[in-house]
Protein backbone atom coordinates (compact mmCIF):
# COMPACT_ATOMS: atom_id res chain seq x y z
CA UNK A 1 0.00 0.00 0.00
CA UNK A 2 2.70 2.46 0.99
CA UNK A 3 4.87 1.49 -1.96
CA UNK A 4 1.98 2.41 -4.27
CA UNK A 5 2.02 5.93 -2.77
CA UNK A 6 5.77 6.10 -3.30
CA UNK A 7 5.20 5.02 -6.91
CA UNK A 8 2.57 7.75 -7.35
CA UNK A 9 5.05 10.29 -6.01
CA UNK A 10 7.47 9.29 -8.76
CA UNK A 11 4.77 9.62 -11.45
CA UNK A 12 3.66 13.13 -10.49
CA UNK A 13 4.28 15.94 -12.98
CA UNK A 14 7.31 18.17 -12.61
CA UNK A 15 5.09 21.19 -11.84
CA UNK A 16 4.20 19.61 -8.49
CA UNK A 17 7.69 18.36 -7.53
CA UNK A 18 7.75 20.64 -4.46
CA UNK A 19 4.15 19.84 -3.52
CA UNK A 20 4.06 16.04 -3.72
CA UNK A 21 2.77 15.58 -0.19
CA UNK A 22 -0.24 17.78 -0.94
CA UNK A 23 -0.78 16.46 -4.46
CA UNK A 24 -0.95 12.79 -3.39
CA UNK A 25 -3.94 12.97 -1.00
CA UNK A 26 -5.83 15.24 -3.42
CA UNK A 27 -5.37 12.81 -6.32
CA UNK A 28 -6.22 9.77 -4.17
CA UNK A 29 -9.34 11.44 -2.78
CA UNK A 30 -10.68 12.46 -6.20
CA UNK A 31 -9.86 9.08 -7.79
CA UNK A 32 -11.56 7.36 -4.86
CA UNK A 33 -14.78 9.36 -5.27
CA UNK A 34 -14.79 8.98 -9.07
CA UNK A 35 -14.28 5.21 -9.01
CA UNK A 36 -16.81 4.74 -6.22
CA UNK A 37 -19.42 6.52 -8.31
CA UNK A 38 -18.57 4.47 -11.42
CA UNK A 39 -18.85 1.20 -9.53
CA UNK A 40 -22.22 2.09 -8.02
CA UNK A 41 -23.87 4.01 -10.85
CA UNK A 42 -21.76 3.55 -13.98
CA UNK A 43 -21.37 7.33 -14.05
CA UNK A 44 -18.37 9.56 -13.35
CA UNK A 45 -18.22 11.60 -10.18
CA UNK A 46 -19.58 15.13 -10.35
CA UNK A 47 -16.35 16.34 -8.78
CA UNK A 48 -15.56 18.40 -5.70
CA UNK A 49 -14.99 22.04 -5.00
CA UNK A 50 -11.55 23.25 -3.98
CA UNK A 51 -13.06 24.33 -0.68
CA UNK A 52 -14.46 20.81 -0.17
CA UNK A 53 -11.09 19.23 -0.97
CA UNK A 54 -9.29 21.52 1.46
CA UNK A 55 -11.81 20.86 4.22
CA UNK A 56 -11.92 17.07 3.85
CA UNK A 57 -8.13 16.72 3.80
CA UNK A 58 -7.37 19.44 6.36
CA UNK A 59 -5.29 21.41 3.85
CA UNK A 60 -5.19 25.24 3.80
CA UNK A 61 -7.47 26.54 1.05
CA UNK A 62 -4.78 28.53 -0.77
CA UNK A 63 -2.45 25.52 -0.77
CA UNK A 64 -5.18 23.27 -2.15
CA UNK A 65 -6.09 25.86 -4.81
CA UNK A 66 -2.47 26.24 -5.93
CA UNK A 67 -1.87 22.48 -6.14
CA UNK A 68 -5.18 21.81 -7.93
CA UNK A 69 -4.37 24.44 -10.57
CA UNK A 70 -0.94 22.91 -11.17
CA UNK A 71 -2.43 19.43 -11.50
CA UNK A 72 -5.01 20.79 -13.94
CA UNK A 73 -2.25 22.44 -15.99
CA UNK A 74 -0.49 19.04 -16.11
CA UNK A 75 -3.66 17.23 -17.20
CA UNK A 76 -4.07 15.14 -14.05
CA UNK A 77 -7.23 17.00 -13.00
CA UNK A 78 -9.86 18.98 -14.91
CA UNK A 79 -12.58 21.50 -14.16
CA UNK A 80 -16.11 20.28 -14.92
CA UNK A 81 -18.67 22.52 -16.66
CA UNK A 82 -19.92 23.41 -13.16
CA UNK A 83 -16.39 24.37 -12.09
CA UNK A 84 -15.95 21.30 -9.87
CA UNK A 85 -12.59 19.52 -9.77
CA UNK A 86 -12.49 16.02 -11.31
CA UNK A 87 -9.86 13.46 -12.28
CA UNK A 88 -8.71 13.80 -15.87
CA UNK A 89 -7.65 11.23 -18.45
CA UNK A 90 -3.91 11.69 -17.96
CA UNK A 91 -2.15 8.50 -19.19
CA UNK A 92 0.31 8.55 -16.27
CA UNK A 93 -2.53 8.80 -13.73
CA UNK A 94 -4.56 6.03 -15.38
CA UNK A 95 -1.47 3.81 -15.65
CA UNK A 96 -0.76 4.25 -11.93
CA UNK A 97 -4.36 3.45 -10.98
CA UNK A 98 -4.26 0.31 -13.14
CA UNK A 99 -1.33 -1.05 -11.09
CA UNK A 100 -3.39 -0.97 -7.89
CA UNK A 101 -5.41 -4.09 -8.76
CA UNK A 102 -2.31 -6.29 -9.01
CA UNK A 103 -0.90 -4.79 -5.81
CA UNK A 104 -4.10 -5.63 -3.93
CA UNK A 105 -4.19 -9.20 -5.26
CA UNK A 106 -0.53 -9.67 -4.37
CA UNK A 107 -1.10 -8.39 -0.83
CA UNK A 108 -4.18 -10.58 -0.49
CA UNK A 109 -2.19 -13.59 -1.62
CA UNK A 110 0.48 -12.83 0.99
CA UNK A 111 -2.21 -12.66 3.68
CA UNK A 112 -3.77 -15.92 2.47
CA UNK A 113 -0.41 -17.70 2.73
CA UNK A 114 -0.19 -16.84 6.44
CA UNK A 115 -3.26 -19.11 6.96
CA UNK A 116 -4.82 -16.52 9.27
CA UNK A 117 -8.23 -17.16 7.69
CA UNK A 118 -7.85 -20.39 5.64
CA UNK A 119 -11.58 -20.71 4.89
CA UNK A 120 -11.91 -17.18 3.51
CA UNK A 121 -9.20 -16.42 0.91
CA UNK A 122 -9.05 -12.71 0.12
CA UNK A 123 -6.52 -12.56 -2.71
CA UNK A 124 -8.79 -13.59 -5.60
CA UNK A 125 -10.71 -10.42 -6.47
CA UNK A 126 -11.96 -10.83 -10.05
CA UNK A 127 -12.97 -7.25 -10.87
CA UNK A 128 -10.07 -4.87 -11.57
CA UNK A 129 -12.11 -1.82 -10.64
CA UNK A 130 -13.17 -3.37 -7.33
CA UNK A 131 -9.55 -4.23 -6.55
CA UNK A 132 -8.47 -0.69 -7.40
CA UNK A 133 -11.19 0.63 -5.14
CA UNK A 134 -9.87 -1.43 -2.22
CA UNK A 135 -6.46 0.22 -2.53
CA UNK A 136 -7.84 3.72 -3.03
CA UNK A 137 -10.06 3.34 0.03
CA UNK A 138 -7.06 2.28 2.12
CA UNK A 139 -4.92 5.13 0.78
CA UNK A 140 -7.78 7.50 1.56
CA UNK A 141 -7.79 6.10 5.10
CA UNK A 142 -4.08 6.90 5.50
CA UNK A 143 -4.79 10.51 4.54
CA UNK A 144 -7.33 10.62 7.37
CA UNK A 145 -4.79 9.48 9.97
CA UNK A 146 -3.54 13.04 10.35
CA UNK A 147 -6.20 13.42 13.05
CA UNK A 148 -4.74 10.51 15.04
CA UNK A 149 -1.18 11.75 15.32
CA UNK A 150 -1.18 15.52 15.23
CA UNK A 151 1.18 15.49 12.24
CA UNK A 152 0.55 16.64 8.68
CA UNK A 153 0.08 14.27 5.73
CA UNK A 154 3.76 14.42 4.73
CA UNK A 155 4.84 13.38 8.22
CA UNK A 156 2.22 10.58 8.38
CA UNK A 157 3.23 9.19 4.98
CA UNK A 158 6.91 9.41 5.95
CA UNK A 159 6.37 7.81 9.38
CA UNK A 160 4.20 4.98 8.08
CA UNK A 161 6.78 4.20 5.40
CA UNK A 162 9.67 4.17 7.90
CA UNK A 163 7.69 1.97 10.31
CA UNK A 164 6.75 -0.50 7.56
CA UNK A 165 10.38 -0.87 6.44
CA UNK A 166 11.76 -1.05 9.96
CA UNK A 167 9.52 -3.87 11.24
CA UNK A 168 8.95 -5.68 7.95
CA UNK A 169 10.30 -8.95 9.40
CA UNK A 170 7.15 -9.21 11.51
CA UNK A 171 5.01 -9.34 8.36
CA UNK A 172 6.56 -12.68 7.37
CA UNK A 173 6.03 -14.35 10.77
CA UNK A 174 2.46 -14.09 12.12
CA UNK A 175 3.41 -16.02 15.26
CA UNK A 176 6.20 -13.58 16.05
CA UNK A 177 3.94 -10.63 15.31
CA UNK A 178 1.30 -12.03 17.70
CA UNK A 179 3.84 -12.39 20.51
CA UNK A 180 5.19 -8.90 19.96
CA UNK A 181 1.87 -7.07 19.68
CA UNK A 182 2.56 -3.34 19.64
CA UNK A 183 -0.39 -2.74 21.92
CA UNK A 184 0.89 -5.08 24.66
CA UNK A 185 4.69 -5.01 24.42
CA UNK A 186 7.52 -2.67 23.64
CA UNK A 187 9.06 -4.01 20.43
CA UNK A 188 12.64 -5.18 21.19
CA UNK A 189 15.46 -3.26 19.54
CA UNK A 190 16.51 -6.22 17.37
CA UNK A 191 13.16 -6.14 15.57
CA UNK A 192 13.39 -2.44 14.70
CA UNK A 193 15.84 -2.05 11.82
CA UNK A 194 17.52 1.27 11.06
CA UNK A 195 16.70 2.52 7.55
CA UNK A 196 19.21 4.73 5.66
CA UNK A 197 17.81 8.21 5.08
CA UNK A 198 19.08 8.38 1.44
CA UNK A 199 17.15 5.18 0.68
CA UNK A 200 13.94 6.72 2.03
CA UNK A 201 14.46 9.86 -0.06
CA UNK A 202 15.02 7.72 -3.17
CA UNK A 203 12.02 5.46 -2.49
CA UNK A 204 9.65 8.37 -1.89
CA UNK A 205 11.04 10.51 -4.74
CA UNK A 206 11.55 13.39 -2.32
CA UNK A 207 14.33 15.95 -2.14
CA UNK A 208 16.88 15.23 0.58
CA UNK A 209 16.10 18.63 2.12
CA UNK A 210 12.44 17.64 2.51
CA UNK A 211 13.35 14.28 4.03
CA UNK A 212 15.74 15.87 6.54
CA UNK A 213 13.05 18.37 7.54
CA UNK A 214 10.64 15.48 8.18
CA UNK A 215 13.36 13.67 10.13
CA UNK A 216 13.87 16.70 12.38
CA UNK A 217 10.15 17.09 13.03
CA UNK A 218 9.66 13.40 13.84
CA UNK A 219 12.77 13.35 16.04
CA UNK A 220 11.44 16.34 17.97
CA UNK A 221 8.08 14.56 18.37
CA UNK A 222 9.73 11.40 19.71
CA UNK A 223 8.42 9.20 16.88
CA UNK A 224 11.82 8.17 15.51
CA UNK A 225 15.41 7.82 16.67
CA UNK A 226 18.58 8.31 14.66
CA UNK A 227 21.91 6.52 14.38
CA UNK A 228 24.22 8.40 12.03
CA UNK A 229 22.47 8.66 8.68
CA UNK A 230 19.78 6.06 9.46
CA UNK A 231 16.52 6.19 11.41
CA UNK A 232 13.93 3.86 12.92
CA UNK A 233 10.68 4.28 14.86
CA UNK A 234 11.00 4.44 18.61
CA UNK A 235 9.60 1.56 20.67
CA UNK A 236 7.42 4.08 22.51
CA UNK A 237 5.86 5.32 19.26
CA UNK A 238 5.12 1.78 18.04
CA UNK A 239 3.47 1.01 21.38
CA UNK A 240 1.47 4.25 21.45
CA UNK A 241 -2.31 4.21 21.40
CA UNK A 242 -2.31 6.38 18.26
CA UNK A 243 -0.14 3.97 16.27
CA UNK A 244 -1.90 0.85 17.54
CA UNK A 245 -5.27 2.41 16.67
CA UNK A 246 -4.09 3.32 13.17
CA UNK A 247 -2.90 -0.26 12.57
CA UNK A 248 -6.24 -1.60 13.85
CA UNK A 249 -8.08 0.67 11.43
CA UNK A 250 -5.97 -0.37 8.45
CA UNK A 251 -6.14 -4.10 9.29
CA UNK A 252 -9.89 -4.18 9.84
CA UNK A 253 -10.59 -2.04 6.76
CA UNK A 254 -8.33 -4.25 4.62
CA UNK A 255 -10.14 -7.46 5.57
CA UNK A 256 -13.59 -5.90 5.18
CA UNK A 257 -12.89 -4.28 1.82
CA UNK A 258 -11.28 -7.35 0.28
CA UNK A 259 -14.11 -9.61 1.39
CA UNK A 260 -16.72 -7.22 0.01
CA UNK A 261 -14.83 -6.71 -3.24
CA UNK A 262 -14.79 -10.46 -3.90
CA UNK A 263 -18.59 -10.71 -3.81
CA UNK A 264 -19.49 -7.23 -4.97
CA UNK A 265 -22.04 -6.22 -7.58
CA UNK A 266 -20.97 -3.18 -9.56
CA UNK A 267 -22.49 -1.13 -12.33
CA UNK A 268 -19.99 -2.67 -14.73
CA UNK A 269 -22.07 -5.87 -14.66
CA UNK A 270 -19.71 -8.22 -12.83
CA UNK A 271 -19.98 -10.01 -9.52
CA UNK A 272 -22.47 -12.43 -8.00
CA UNK A 273 -25.49 -10.70 -6.46
CA UNK A 274 -25.48 -11.08 -2.68
CA UNK A 275 -28.68 -11.49 -0.63
CA UNK A 276 -28.78 -7.75 -0.08
CA UNK A 277 -26.90 -4.91 -1.80
CA UNK A 278 -23.56 -4.25 -0.16
CA UNK A 279 -21.74 -0.94 -0.46
CA UNK A 280 -18.14 -1.27 -1.56
CA UNK A 281 -17.10 1.46 0.82
CA UNK A 282 -16.74 0.42 4.44
C-alpha positions as CSV (number, residue, x, y, z in Angstrom):
1,X,0.0,0.0,0.0
2,X,2.7,2.5,1.0
3,X,4.9,1.5,-2.0
4,X,2.0,2.4,-4.3
5,X,2.0,5.9,-2.8
6,X,5.8,6.1,-3.3
7,X,5.2,5.0,-6.9
8,X,2.6,7.7,-7.3
9,X,5.0,10.3,-6.0
10,X,7.5,9.3,-8.8
11,X,4.8,9.6,-11.5
12,X,3.7,13.1,-10.5
13,X,4.3,15.9,-13.0
14,X,7.3,18.2,-12.6
15,X,5.1,21.2,-11.8
16,X,4.2,19.6,-8.5
17,X,7.7,18.4,-7.5
18,X,7.7,20.6,-4.5
19,X,4.2,19.8,-3.5
20,X,4.1,16.0,-3.7
21,X,2.8,15.6,-0.2
22,X,-0.2,17.8,-0.9
23,X,-0.8,16.5,-4.5
24,X,-0.9,12.8,-3.4
25,X,-3.9,13.0,-1.0
26,X,-5.8,15.2,-3.4
27,X,-5.4,12.8,-6.3
28,X,-6.2,9.8,-4.2
29,X,-9.3,11.4,-2.8
30,X,-10.7,12.5,-6.2
31,X,-9.9,9.1,-7.8
32,X,-11.6,7.4,-4.9
33,X,-14.8,9.4,-5.3
34,X,-14.8,9.0,-9.1
35,X,-14.3,5.2,-9.0
36,X,-16.8,4.7,-6.2
37,X,-19.4,6.5,-8.3
38,X,-18.6,4.5,-11.4
39,X,-18.9,1.2,-9.5
40,X,-22.2,2.1,-8.0
41,X,-23.9,4.0,-10.8
42,X,-21.8,3.6,-14.0
43,X,-21.4,7.3,-14.0
44,X,-18.4,9.6,-13.4
45,X,-18.2,11.6,-10.2
46,X,-19.6,15.1,-10.4
47,X,-16.3,16.3,-8.8
48,X,-15.6,18.4,-5.7
49,X,-15.0,22.0,-5.0
50,X,-11.5,23.2,-4.0
51,X,-13.1,24.3,-0.7
52,X,-14.5,20.8,-0.2
53,X,-11.1,19.2,-1.0
54,X,-9.3,21.5,1.5
55,X,-11.8,20.9,4.2
56,X,-11.9,17.1,3.9
57,X,-8.1,16.7,3.8
58,X,-7.4,19.4,6.4
59,X,-5.3,21.4,3.8
60,X,-5.2,25.2,3.8
61,X,-7.5,26.5,1.0
62,X,-4.8,28.5,-0.8
63,X,-2.5,25.5,-0.8
64,X,-5.2,23.3,-2.2
65,X,-6.1,25.9,-4.8
66,X,-2.5,26.2,-5.9
67,X,-1.9,22.5,-6.1
68,X,-5.2,21.8,-7.9
69,X,-4.4,24.4,-10.6
70,X,-0.9,22.9,-11.2
71,X,-2.4,19.4,-11.5
72,X,-5.0,20.8,-13.9
73,X,-2.3,22.4,-16.0
74,X,-0.5,19.0,-16.1
75,X,-3.7,17.2,-17.2
76,X,-4.1,15.1,-14.1
77,X,-7.2,17.0,-13.0
78,X,-9.9,19.0,-14.9
79,X,-12.6,21.5,-14.2
80,X,-16.1,20.3,-14.9
81,X,-18.7,22.5,-16.7
82,X,-19.9,23.4,-13.2
83,X,-16.4,24.4,-12.1
84,X,-15.9,21.3,-9.9
85,X,-12.6,19.5,-9.8
86,X,-12.5,16.0,-11.3
87,X,-9.9,13.5,-12.3
88,X,-8.7,13.8,-15.9
89,X,-7.6,11.2,-18.5
90,X,-3.9,11.7,-18.0
91,X,-2.1,8.5,-19.2
92,X,0.3,8.5,-16.3
93,X,-2.5,8.8,-13.7
94,X,-4.6,6.0,-15.4
95,X,-1.5,3.8,-15.6
96,X,-0.8,4.3,-11.9
97,X,-4.4,3.4,-11.0
98,X,-4.3,0.3,-13.1
99,X,-1.3,-1.1,-11.1
100,X,-3.4,-1.0,-7.9
101,X,-5.4,-4.1,-8.8
102,X,-2.3,-6.3,-9.0
103,X,-0.9,-4.8,-5.8
104,X,-4.1,-5.6,-3.9
105,X,-4.2,-9.2,-5.3
106,X,-0.5,-9.7,-4.4
107,X,-1.1,-8.4,-0.8
108,X,-4.2,-10.6,-0.5
109,X,-2.2,-13.6,-1.6
110,X,0.5,-12.8,1.0
111,X,-2.2,-12.7,3.7
112,X,-3.8,-15.9,2.5
113,X,-0.4,-17.7,2.7
114,X,-0.2,-16.8,6.4
115,X,-3.3,-19.1,7.0
116,X,-4.8,-16.5,9.3
117,X,-8.2,-17.2,7.7
118,X,-7.9,-20.4,5.6
119,X,-11.6,-20.7,4.9
120,X,-11.9,-17.2,3.5
121,X,-9.2,-16.4,0.9
122,X,-9.1,-12.7,0.1
123,X,-6.5,-12.6,-2.7
124,X,-8.8,-13.6,-5.6
125,X,-10.7,-10.4,-6.5
126,X,-12.0,-10.8,-10.0
127,X,-13.0,-7.2,-10.9
128,X,-10.1,-4.9,-11.6
129,X,-12.1,-1.8,-10.6
130,X,-13.2,-3.4,-7.3
131,X,-9.6,-4.2,-6.5
132,X,-8.5,-0.7,-7.4
133,X,-11.2,0.6,-5.1
134,X,-9.9,-1.4,-2.2
135,X,-6.5,0.2,-2.5
136,X,-7.8,3.7,-3.0
137,X,-10.1,3.3,0.0
138,X,-7.1,2.3,2.1
139,X,-4.9,5.1,0.8
140,X,-7.8,7.5,1.6
141,X,-7.8,6.1,5.1
142,X,-4.1,6.9,5.5
143,X,-4.8,10.5,4.5
144,X,-7.3,10.6,7.4
145,X,-4.8,9.5,10.0
146,X,-3.5,13.0,10.4
147,X,-6.2,13.4,13.0
148,X,-4.7,10.5,15.0
149,X,-1.2,11.7,15.3
150,X,-1.2,15.5,15.2
151,X,1.2,15.5,12.2
152,X,0.5,16.6,8.7
153,X,0.1,14.3,5.7
154,X,3.8,14.4,4.7
155,X,4.8,13.4,8.2
156,X,2.2,10.6,8.4
157,X,3.2,9.2,5.0
158,X,6.9,9.4,5.9
159,X,6.4,7.8,9.4
160,X,4.2,5.0,8.1
161,X,6.8,4.2,5.4
162,X,9.7,4.2,7.9
163,X,7.7,2.0,10.3
164,X,6.7,-0.5,7.6
165,X,10.4,-0.9,6.4
166,X,11.8,-1.1,10.0
167,X,9.5,-3.9,11.2
168,X,9.0,-5.7,7.9
169,X,10.3,-9.0,9.4
170,X,7.1,-9.2,11.5
171,X,5.0,-9.3,8.4
172,X,6.6,-12.7,7.4
173,X,6.0,-14.3,10.8
174,X,2.5,-14.1,12.1
175,X,3.4,-16.0,15.3
176,X,6.2,-13.6,16.1
177,X,3.9,-10.6,15.3
178,X,1.3,-12.0,17.7
179,X,3.8,-12.4,20.5
180,X,5.2,-8.9,20.0
181,X,1.9,-7.1,19.7
182,X,2.6,-3.3,19.6
183,X,-0.4,-2.7,21.9
184,X,0.9,-5.1,24.7
185,X,4.7,-5.0,24.4
186,X,7.5,-2.7,23.6
187,X,9.1,-4.0,20.4
188,X,12.6,-5.2,21.2
189,X,15.5,-3.3,19.5
190,X,16.5,-6.2,17.4
191,X,13.2,-6.1,15.6
192,X,13.4,-2.4,14.7
193,X,15.8,-2.0,11.8
194,X,17.5,1.3,11.1
195,X,16.7,2.5,7.6
196,X,19.2,4.7,5.7
197,X,17.8,8.2,5.1
198,X,19.1,8.4,1.4
199,X,17.2,5.2,0.7
200,X,13.9,6.7,2.0
201,X,14.5,9.9,-0.1
202,X,15.0,7.7,-3.2
203,X,12.0,5.5,-2.5
204,X,9.7,8.4,-1.9
205,X,11.0,10.5,-4.7
206,X,11.5,13.4,-2.3
207,X,14.3,16.0,-2.1
208,X,16.9,15.2,0.6
209,X,16.1,18.6,2.1
210,X,12.4,17.6,2.5
211,X,13.3,14.3,4.0
212,X,15.7,15.9,6.5
213,X,13.0,18.4,7.5
214,X,10.6,15.5,8.2
215,X,13.4,13.7,10.1
216,X,13.9,16.7,12.4
217,X,10.1,17.1,13.0
218,X,9.7,13.4,13.8
219,X,12.8,13.4,16.0
220,X,11.4,16.3,18.0
221,X,8.1,14.6,18.4
222,X,9.7,11.4,19.7
223,X,8.4,9.2,16.9
224,X,11.8,8.2,15.5
225,X,15.4,7.8,16.7
226,X,18.6,8.3,14.7
227,X,21.9,6.5,14.4
228,X,24.2,8.4,12.0
229,X,22.5,8.7,8.7
230,X,19.8,6.1,9.5
231,X,16.5,6.2,11.4
232,X,13.9,3.9,12.9
233,X,10.7,4.3,14.9
234,X,11.0,4.4,18.6
235,X,9.6,1.6,20.7
236,X,7.4,4.1,22.5
237,X,5.9,5.3,19.3
238,X,5.1,1.8,18.0
239,X,3.5,1.0,21.4
240,X,1.5,4.2,21.5
241,X,-2.3,4.2,21.4
242,X,-2.3,6.4,18.3
243,X,-0.1,4.0,16.3
244,X,-1.9,0.8,17.5
245,X,-5.3,2.4,16.7
246,X,-4.1,3.3,13.2
247,X,-2.9,-0.3,12.6
248,X,-6.2,-1.6,13.8
249,X,-8.1,0.7,11.4
250,X,-6.0,-0.4,8.4
251,X,-6.1,-4.1,9.3
252,X,-9.9,-4.2,9.8
253,X,-10.6,-2.0,6.8
254,X,-8.3,-4.3,4.6
255,X,-10.1,-7.5,5.6
256,X,-13.6,-5.9,5.2
257,X,-12.9,-4.3,1.8
258,X,-11.3,-7.3,0.3
259,X,-14.1,-9.6,1.4
260,X,-16.7,-7.2,0.0
261,X,-14.8,-6.7,-3.2
262,X,-14.8,-10.5,-3.9
263,X,-18.6,-10.7,-3.8
264,X,-19.5,-7.2,-5.0
265,X,-22.0,-6.2,-7.6
266,X,-21.0,-3.2,-9.6
267,X,-22.5,-1.1,-12.3
268,X,-20.0,-2.7,-14.7
269,X,-22.1,-5.9,-14.7
270,X,-19.7,-8.2,-12.8
271,X,-20.0,-10.0,-9.5
272,X,-22.5,-12.4,-8.0
273,X,-25.5,-10.7,-6.5
274,X,-25.5,-11.1,-2.7
275,X,-28.7,-11.5,-0.6
276,X,-28.8,-7.8,-0.1
277,X,-26.9,-4.9,-1.8
278,X,-23.6,-4.3,-0.2
279,X,-21.7,-0.9,-0.5
280,X,-18.1,-1.3,-1.6
281,X,-17.1,1.5,0.8
282,X,-16.7,0.4,4.4
